[in-house]
Amino acid sequence: MAGGSFLGALISGWLTDRFGRKSAIQIGSVIWCVGSIIVCASQDIGMLIVGRFINGLSVGICSAQVPVYISELAPPSRRGLVVGTQQWAITWGILIMFYISYGCSFLKGNIAFRLPWGLQMIPAIVLFFGLFFLPESPRWLARKDRWEEALEVLALVHAKGNRDHNFVKAEMNEIQEMCEFERQNADVSFLELFKPNMINRTHIGVSTQIWSQLTGMNVIMYYITYVFGMAGLSGNSNLVASSINYVINVLTTVPALLFLDRIGRRVLLVGGATSLAIWWFTCAGLMASYGSPAPPGGVGGTPEESWSISGAPAKAVIASSYLVVASFAPTWGPVSWVYPPELFPLRVRGKAVSLTTSSNWIFNFALGYFTPPAFVNIKWKTYLIFGVFSTAMAIHSFFLFPETAGKTLEEVEEMFMSGEPAWKTRVEFQRVRHIERGEVDPLKVKAYHQESVSEKGGAHVTAAA
């Protein structure tokens, strides 16, 4: 499925630019149902693989474009909350499907696997029809010169239909200026993402998604039964203990939703990576110091369970594995989806996020093949690899990832054009809340933008408009 997700993410940029954010997501919903039908009716491994690949196409499209759609609709002061809620919903989906699959494992016959694969169509059907009742992205509408519709959506989302609200006027002014500037600099191919004025943003977006995989979170989510098997758990107790991971994932995502917009993206990225490094190195140290090689063929005849540890150190390994999840869920989990859509200007946002998301899925695909052989061949040293990755991403994000919280998407564009160093950027939550409430005249907002960029030595994008 990860291979299909990689391809789906790449094509999603073309789909969303041509048909709109809503339509792209609806296309993804239809594709998901097609894949699920094939999987549910599969008669052999080949049919199952085809169905899962088609499912992956849908996952790639939706995982790339849902954050774009939400971020373009959300108020700046709540963008992290709203996009982060998407990640929280995903954690709920993982948890629910785990327990459905676990329950169905007690059924006799083919229904044990056909039933959960059939049930997974229900959310896609709800999403497809539910989107008919939701507005299109105002920024996509503006880019298509559908200005009246764009204004109507802005007023609906931000001011309960009041087109004369100061924040609606300020947002509309910024979108108009940005669209005009982009028309004069029109170039929406993937190649633009690698030009000098865009390469830094592409590097940040792609790195964010790659690092989110190299945190090793999916090693815990996909292969936790191997880890717990090495710690002495087996059978039903292993599955139940593994399910606690999914509960932790749901619960610890909540703090991010509450504080992501107030404390910003950078604190969570750097702090989360640091915490992940601590727990990965702890796992490695415990395994190396208190564990021993498993019998030939692995624990219980499972080659991937190539190391054995017992007693209190084994419980500490289990606890550290839970803490890896608790470190990822409120930090890199939601931020890696909130952050990339904020980095890019409107004209390339769809394609840029499709590229960043595809990098996530190709590394997901690679890790799926790397981890089981790594457990077999380098055993506990696998934990060291992810500890080193986590350390590297903490340093990388501190020096090169700028703060986007508390800024409109157009202000983020201005920040990049000003050339301000990442470590000097700050959260501007209170300022943007005043603007959203209409407490600041839209003309003063525009003047503030021009003055702040001028002070940093940058060229205001609207000067070219």
SETI-582794 format. One line per 3 residues: number of its first residue (from 1); their letters; for each residue x, y, z of C-alpha. Coordinates in nm, 2 decimals, always signed. Layout:
NUM) a) X Y Z; ...
# end
This chain:
1) mag) +0.00 +0.00 +0.00; +0.29 +0.24 +0.07; +0.40 +0.21 -0.29
4) gsf) +0.06 +0.31 -0.41; +0.05 +0.59 -0.16; +0.38 +0.73 -0.31
7) lga) +0.23 +0.74 -0.66; -0.10 +0.87 -0.53; +0.07 +1.16 -0.35
10) lis) +0.26 +1.25 -0.67; -0.05 +1.27 -0.89; -0.25 +1.45 -0.63
13) gwl) -0.09 +1.78 -0.71; -0.22 +1.77 -1.07; -0.56 +1.66 -0.95
16) tdr) -0.61 +1.93 -0.69; -0.48 +2.22 -0.92; -0.71 +2.11 -1.20
19) fgr) -1.03 +2.00 -1.02; -1.01 +2.16 -0.68; -0.92 +2.05 -0.32
22) ksa) -1.27 +1.90 -0.26; -1.29 +1.71 -0.58; -0.94 +1.57 -0.54
25) iqi) -1.04 +1.43 -0.20; -1.36 +1.29 -0.34; -1.17 +1.12 -0.62
28) gsv) -0.95 +0.97 -0.35; -1.26 +0.84 -0.16; -1.39 +0.67 -0.48
31) iwc) -1.06 +0.50 -0.54; -1.05 +0.38 -0.18; -1.38 +0.21 -0.22
34) vgs) -1.27 +0.04 -0.55; -0.95 -0.09 -0.38; -1.15 -0.21 -0.07
37) iiv) -1.40 -0.40 -0.29; -1.11 -0.58 -0.47; -0.94 -0.66 -0.14
40) cas) -1.26 -0.77 +0.02; -1.33 -1.01 -0.27; -0.97 -1.12 -0.32
43) qdi) -0.93 -1.49 -0.42; -0.55 -1.49 -0.42; -0.24 -1.30 -0.32
46) gml) -0.22 -1.12 -0.66; -0.57 -0.98 -0.63; -0.50 -0.87 -0.27
49) ivg) -0.18 -0.69 -0.38; -0.37 -0.51 -0.66; -0.64 -0.40 -0.42
52) rfi) -0.40 -0.28 -0.16; -0.20 -0.08 -0.42; -0.53 +0.09 -0.53
55) ngl) -0.60 +0.16 -0.16; -0.26 +0.32 -0.15; -0.34 +0.55 -0.44
58) svg) -0.63 +0.69 -0.24; -0.42 +0.73 +0.08; -0.16 +0.92 -0.12
61) ics) -0.41 +1.16 -0.27; -0.60 +1.22 +0.05; -0.30 +1.24 +0.28
64) aqv) -0.15 +1.51 +0.06; -0.45 +1.72 -0.01; -0.66 +1.70 +0.30
67) pvy) -0.40 +1.91 +0.50; -0.39 +2.16 +0.21; -0.77 +2.19 +0.20
70) ise) -0.80 +2.24 +0.58; -0.51 +2.48 +0.61; -0.65 +2.70 +0.33
73) lap) -0.98 +2.72 +0.52; -0.87 +2.75 +0.88; -0.82 +3.08 +1.07
76) psr) -0.44 +3.14 +1.12; -0.47 +3.12 +1.50; -0.64 +2.78 +1.48
79) rgl) -0.47 +2.63 +1.17; -0.26 +2.39 +1.39; -0.56 +2.29 +1.59
82) vvg) -0.78 +2.22 +1.28; -0.51 +2.04 +1.07; -0.39 +1.86 +1.38
85) tqq) -0.74 +1.73 +1.44; -0.71 +1.55 +1.11; -0.41 +1.36 +1.25
88) wai) -0.60 +1.29 +1.57; -0.88 +1.14 +1.36; -0.63 +0.92 +1.19
91) twg) -0.51 +0.79 +1.53; -0.87 +0.71 +1.62; -0.91 +0.53 +1.29
94) ili) -0.60 +0.32 +1.36; -0.72 +0.23 +1.71; -1.08 +0.14 +1.59
97) mfy) -0.96 -0.07 +1.30; -0.71 -0.25 +1.53; -0.98 -0.36 +1.77
100) isy) -1.22 -0.44 +1.49; -0.96 -0.66 +1.33; -0.87 -0.81 +1.67
103) gcs) -1.23 -0.89 +1.73; -1.28 -1.04 +1.39; -0.98 -1.27 +1.44
106) flk) -1.20 -1.48 +1.66; -1.44 -1.54 +1.38; -1.42 -1.86 +1.18
109) gni) -1.36 -1.87 +0.80; -1.29 -1.60 +0.54; -1.52 -1.35 +0.71
112) afr) -1.25 -1.29 +0.97; -1.06 -1.08 +0.71; -1.33 -0.99 +0.46
115) lpw) -1.55 -0.82 +0.72; -1.29 -0.56 +0.84; -1.18 -0.49 +0.48
118) glq) -1.54 -0.43 +0.38; -1.61 -0.21 +0.68; -1.32 +0.02 +0.59
121) mip) -1.53 +0.15 +0.30; -1.78 +0.32 +0.53; -1.56 +0.63 +0.62
124) aiv) -1.48 +0.68 +0.26; -1.84 +0.69 +0.16; -1.92 +0.93 +0.44
127) lff) -1.63 +1.15 +0.34; -1.74 +1.15 -0.03; -2.10 +1.26 +0.04
130) glf) -2.01 +1.49 +0.33; -1.78 +1.70 +0.12; -2.08 +1.81 -0.09
133) flp) -2.19 +2.01 +0.21; -1.85 +2.18 +0.27; -1.71 +2.49 +0.09
136) esp) -1.43 +2.48 -0.16; -1.09 +2.64 -0.06; -1.12 +3.02 -0.10
139) rwl) -0.76 +3.03 -0.22; -0.82 +2.78 -0.50; -1.14 +2.97 -0.60
142) ark) -0.94 +3.29 -0.61; -0.67 +3.14 -0.82; -0.94 +3.04 -1.07
145) drw) -1.08 +3.40 -1.07; -1.39 +3.29 -0.89; -1.37 +3.59 -0.66
148) eea) -1.73 +3.62 -0.56; -1.73 +3.26 -0.44; -1.40 +3.31 -0.26
151) lev) -1.53 +3.61 -0.07; -1.85 +3.42 +0.02; -1.64 +3.13 +0.16
154) lal) -1.41 +3.36 +0.36; -1.71 +3.54 +0.51; -1.88 +3.21 +0.59
157) vha) -1.58 +3.05 +0.76; -1.43 +3.35 +0.94; -1.72 +3.59 +1.01
160) kgn) -2.05 +3.39 +1.00; -2.13 +3.54 +0.65; -2.04 +3.90 +0.72
163) rdh) -1.85 +4.02 +0.41; -1.76 +4.35 +0.57; -1.57 +4.20 +0.87
166) nfv) -1.22 +4.35 +0.89; -1.05 +4.01 +0.89; -1.24 +3.90 +0.59
169) kae) -1.13 +4.22 +0.41; -0.77 +4.18 +0.52; -0.76 +3.81 +0.41
172) mne) -0.92 +3.90 +0.07; -0.67 +4.18 +0.02; -0.38 +3.95 +0.08
175) iqe) -0.52 +3.67 -0.14; -0.58 +3.92 -0.42; -0.23 +4.07 -0.40
178) mce) -0.07 +3.72 -0.39; -0.27 +3.60 -0.68; -0.18 +3.91 -0.88
181) fer) +0.19 +3.86 -0.80; +0.18 +3.50 -0.89; +0.01 +3.57 -1.23
184) qna) +0.31 +3.79 -1.31; +0.54 +3.51 -1.21; +0.34 +3.22 -1.33
187) dvs) +0.52 +2.89 -1.34; +0.35 +2.59 -1.17; +0.56 +2.30 -1.28
190) fle) +0.74 +2.07 -1.03; +1.06 +2.22 -1.15; +0.98 +2.55 -0.98
193) lfk) +1.01 +2.38 -0.65; +1.38 +2.33 -0.71; +1.46 +2.69 -0.82
196) pnm) +1.67 +2.91 -0.60; +1.38 +3.11 -0.45; +1.19 +2.79 -0.36
199) inr) +1.45 +2.52 -0.29; +1.48 +2.60 +0.08; +1.11 +2.56 +0.13
202) thi) +1.11 +2.23 -0.06; +1.40 +2.11 +0.15; +1.22 +2.19 +0.47
205) gvs) +0.89 +2.03 +0.36; +1.05 +1.72 +0.22; +1.28 +1.69 +0.53
208) tqi) +0.98 +1.72 +0.76; +0.81 +1.43 +0.61; +1.12 +1.22 +0.57
211) wsq) +1.22 +1.28 +0.93; +0.87 +1.19 +1.05; +0.93 +0.84 +0.91
214) ltg) +1.28 +0.83 +1.04; +1.16 +0.90 +1.40; +1.10 +0.52 +1.39
217) mnv) +0.73 +0.57 +1.50; +0.61 +0.32 +1.24; +0.87 +0.07 +1.36
220) imy) +0.67 +0.07 +1.68; +0.33 +0.08 +1.52; +0.40 -0.19 +1.26
223) yit) +0.64 -0.42 +1.43; +0.57 -0.37 +1.80; +0.48 -0.74 +1.83
226) yvf) +0.84 -0.83 +1.75; +0.97 -0.58 +2.01; +0.73 -0.72 +2.28
229) gma) +0.81 -1.08 +2.17; +1.17 -1.01 +2.24; +1.06 -0.87 +2.58
232) gls) +0.89 -1.20 +2.67; +0.52 -1.14 +2.56; +0.35 -1.38 +2.34
235) gns) +0.01 -1.47 +2.20; -0.30 -1.28 +2.31; -0.10 -1.09 +2.58
238) nlv) +0.13 -0.95 +2.31; -0.16 -0.83 +2.10; -0.34 -0.66 +2.39
241) ass) -0.01 -0.50 +2.51; +0.05 -0.38 +2.15; -0.30 -0.22 +2.14
244) iny) -0.20 +0.01 +2.43; +0.03 +0.18 +2.18; -0.27 +0.29 +1.98
247) vin) -0.45 +0.42 +2.29; -0.15 +0.62 +2.38; -0.13 +0.75 +2.03
250) vlt) -0.49 +0.89 +2.05; -0.46 +1.03 +2.40; -0.12 +1.20 +2.37
253) tvp) -0.22 +1.38 +2.04; -0.47 +1.59 +2.24; -0.21 +1.82 +2.40
256) all) -0.08 +1.92 +2.06; -0.43 +2.02 +1.95; -0.46 +2.25 +2.25
259) fld) -0.12 +2.41 +2.24; +0.02 +2.38 +1.88; -0.09 +2.72 +1.77
262) rig) +0.02 +2.89 +2.10; +0.37 +2.74 +2.14; +0.44 +2.70 +1.77
265) rrv) +0.58 +2.43 +1.54; +0.95 +2.47 +1.63; +0.93 +2.39 +2.00
268) llv) +0.74 +2.07 +1.93; +0.97 +1.96 +1.65; +1.29 +2.01 +1.84
271) gga) +1.15 +1.89 +2.18; +0.98 +1.59 +2.02; +1.30 +1.48 +1.84
274) tsl) +1.50 +1.52 +2.16; +1.26 +1.31 +2.36; +1.25 +1.04 +2.09
277) aiw) +1.63 +1.02 +2.09; +1.63 +0.97 +2.47; +1.39 +0.67 +2.45
280) wft) +1.55 +0.51 +2.15; +1.89 +0.52 +2.32; +1.73 +0.39 +2.64
283) cag) +1.59 +0.09 +2.45; +1.92 +0.02 +2.29; +2.11 +0.05 +2.62
286) lma) +1.87 -0.18 +2.80; +1.88 -0.44 +2.52; +2.26 -0.43 +2.49
289) syg) +2.32 -0.44 +2.87; +2.06 -0.69 +2.99; +1.96 -0.89 +2.68
292) spa) +2.12 -1.18 +2.50; +2.09 -1.34 +2.15; +1.78 -1.55 +2.11
295) ppg) +1.80 -1.92 +2.02; +1.85 -2.00 +1.65; +1.54 -1.91 +1.46
298) gvg) +1.44 -1.64 +1.70; +1.21 -1.63 +2.00; +0.92 -1.88 +1.94
301) gtp) +1.06 -1.95 +1.59; +1.02 -1.59 +1.47; +1.35 -1.48 +1.31
304) ees) +1.28 -1.11 +1.37; +1.27 -1.17 +1.74; +1.64 -1.22 +1.74
307) wsi) +1.72 -1.09 +2.09; +1.58 -1.18 +2.43; +1.54 -0.98 +2.74
310) sga) +1.35 -1.06 +3.06; +1.26 -0.93 +3.41; +1.26 -0.56 +3.50
313) pak) +1.48 -0.46 +3.20; +1.21 -0.61 +2.97; +0.94 -0.41 +3.14
316) avi) +1.16 -0.10 +3.10; +1.19 -0.18 +2.72; +0.81 -0.20 +2.70
319) ass) +0.77 +0.12 +2.89; +1.03 +0.30 +2.67; +0.85 +0.18 +2.36
322) ylv) +0.53 +0.33 +2.49; +0.72 +0.66 +2.56; +0.85 +0.66 +2.20
325) vas) +0.48 +0.68 +2.09; +0.40 +0.94 +2.36; +0.69 +1.15 +2.23
328) fap) +0.59 +1.13 +1.87; +0.21 +1.17 +1.89; +0.20 +1.53 +2.03
331) twg) +0.49 +1.65 +1.83; +0.60 +1.51 +1.49; +0.27 +1.33 +1.45
334) pvs) +0.05 +1.64 +1.39; +0.32 +1.89 +1.31; +0.45 +1.69 +1.01
337) wvy) +0.11 +1.73 +0.85; +0.03 +2.09 +0.96; +0.37 +2.23 +0.86
340) ppe) +0.43 +2.15 +0.49; +0.11 +2.32 +0.35; +0.21 +2.64 +0.54
343) lfp) +0.54 +2.67 +0.37; +0.45 +2.72 +0.01; +0.28 +3.00 -0.20
346) lrv) -0.06 +2.93 -0.35; +0.05 +2.87 -0.70; +0.27 +2.57 -0.61
349) rgk) +0.10 +2.45 -0.28; -0.09 +2.16 -0.43; +0.22 +2.02 -0.62
352) avs) +0.46 +2.10 -0.33; +0.26 +1.91 -0.07; +0.21 +1.62 -0.31
355) ltt) +0.59 +1.61 -0.34; +0.65 +1.63 +0.04; +0.39 +1.37 +0.11
358) ssn) +0.53 +1.13 -0.15; +0.86 +1.15 +0.03; +0.69 +1.04 +0.34
361) wif) +0.54 +0.74 +0.17; +0.85 +0.63 -0.01; +1.04 +0.63 +0.32
364) nfa) +0.74 +0.44 +0.48; +0.78 +0.19 +0.20; +1.15 +0.16 +0.25
367) lgy) +1.13 +0.12 +0.63; +0.87 -0.15 +0.59; +1.14 -0.35 +0.41
370) ftp) +1.43 -0.24 +0.63; +1.30 -0.31 +0.97; +1.24 -0.69 +0.98
373) paf) +1.59 -0.77 +0.83; +1.74 -0.52 +1.06; +1.60 -0.70 +1.36
376) vni) +1.74 -1.03 +1.23; +2.08 -0.90 +1.14; +2.18 -0.61 +1.37
379) kwk) +1.93 -0.68 +1.65; +1.93 -0.42 +1.92; +2.15 -0.19 +1.72
382) tyl) +1.84 -0.11 +1.51; +1.73 +0.12 +1.81; +2.06 +0.31 +1.78
385) ifg) +1.99 +0.40 +1.42; +1.66 +0.57 +1.51; +1.82 +0.73 +1.81
388) vfs) +2.08 +0.89 +1.58; +1.82 +1.00 +1.33; +1.62 +1.16 +1.61
391) tam) +1.93 +1.35 +1.73; +2.00 +1.47 +1.38; +1.65 +1.59 +1.32
394) aih) +1.65 +1.79 +1.65; +1.96 +1.98 +1.53; +1.83 +2.02 +1.18
397) sff) +1.49 +2.16 +1.28; +1.64 +2.40 +1.53; +1.86 +2.57 +1.28
400) lfp) +1.66 +2.55 +0.96; +1.29 +2.52 +1.02; +1.12 +2.86 +1.07
403) eta) +0.81 +2.93 +1.28; +0.48 +2.95 +1.09; +0.24 +2.96 +1.38
406) gkt) +0.03 +3.28 +1.43; +0.08 +3.39 +1.06; -0.15 +3.39 +0.77
409) lee) -0.04 +3.18 +0.47; +0.04 +3.50 +0.29; +0.25 +3.62 +0.58
412) vee) +0.45 +3.30 +0.58; +0.53 +3.38 +0.21; +0.66 +3.72 +0.32
415) mfm) +0.87 +3.57 +0.59; +1.05 +3.35 +0.35; +1.11 +3.63 +0.11
418) sge) +1.25 +3.85 +0.39; +1.53 +3.59 +0.45; +1.49 +3.59 +0.83
421) paw) +1.70 +3.31 +0.99; +1.48 +3.02 +1.11; +1.60 +3.04 +1.47
424) ktr) +1.49 +3.41 +1.50; +1.13 +3.35 +1.39; +0.86 +3.37 +1.65
427) vef) +0.50 +3.27 +1.72; +0.26 +3.57 +1.66; -0.05 +3.42 +1.81
430) qrv) -0.19 +3.72 +2.00; -0.14 +3.96 +1.71; -0.32 +3.73 +1.46
433) rhi) -0.60 +3.68 +1.71; -0.66 +4.06 +1.72; -0.67 +4.06 +1.34
436) erg) -0.92 +3.77 +1.33; -1.15 +3.95 +1.57; -1.16 +4.25 +1.34
439) evd) -0.99 +4.47 +1.60; -0.73 +4.58 +1.34; -0.82 +4.78 +1.03
442) plk) -0.73 +4.58 +0.71; -0.53 +4.88 +0.57; -0.32 +4.88 +0.89
445) vka) -0.26 +4.50 +0.85; -0.13 +4.57 +0.50; +0.09 +4.85 +0.63
448) yhq) +0.23 +4.63 +0.90; +0.33 +4.37 +0.64; +0.51 +4.62 +0.43
451) esv) +0.69 +4.77 +0.73; +0.79 +4.44 +0.89; +0.94 +4.30 +0.57
454) sek) +1.11 +4.63 +0.49; +1.28 +4.63 +0.84; +1.41 +4.28 +0.77
457) gga) +1.57 +4.39 +0.44; +1.33 +4.19 +0.23; +1.12 +4.28 -0.07
460) hvt) +0.75 +4.28 -0.01; +0.58 +4.05 -0.26; +0.30 +4.29 -0.32
463) aaa) +0.54 +4.56 -0.43; +0.55 +4.38 -0.76; +0.17 +4.37 -0.79
# end
